[in-house]
Amino acid sequence: MNIFVSNLGYSFSTEDLTELFAAYGSVDSARVITDKFTKQSRGFGFVEMPDEAAAIKAIKDLNGTMQEGRPIKVMEARPKEEKSSYSSRW
C-alpha cells in the first residue's frame, strides 16, 4: 500500500520516515520529497508497505502524532490526477 505523509518538519529525513513506519512492519520504500534545486525537504513524503493490514494500522496510529513538533498527516496515497494540456481546453 502506498502511503502519503505530510506536514513533516524540514529536517525530517527519508531514514526518519523509514524508521517511523518500520515499527509497524516491512517497508518496501520511503522517500521524503525534496526541492530539485535547493535539495530541502518539501514537507511531505511517501511510504510503500507490502502488508496492507500493517499499513492501515500505521495510518491509523500515526495520523496526527507529533513529529519534530508538528502534527503529521498520514493517509493512503491517491493516484496523481492528470493535468489537462492547454490545447485540450479549447
Steps between C-alpha positions, in 0.01 A plus 500: 500500500627847415476753785517879481651686798480880526584783740847356561765718658758622249778306674299174485699257283419195291674292768274652768194416291617141448568457871161646597306254281730199557351472850179381325652251256710465190564818301570449127593865449477838664586838356483856623442723198758775456520814288704417190702821521554560873482131604297613805206288611164611363331375820341184364592148395383155400534157661432168328405207727429152356270387785170685465388424858826641641469805275143568615608470865792738439269754334251478787765517776731765349249748359506810720804395705764760580828465309763770549235721661250469214183287472553284193222397264504140381263355240484256214657657193270573208614477139618829355233658283595573144534868419316611192717657234438851376381379160238265645320792666408659167 
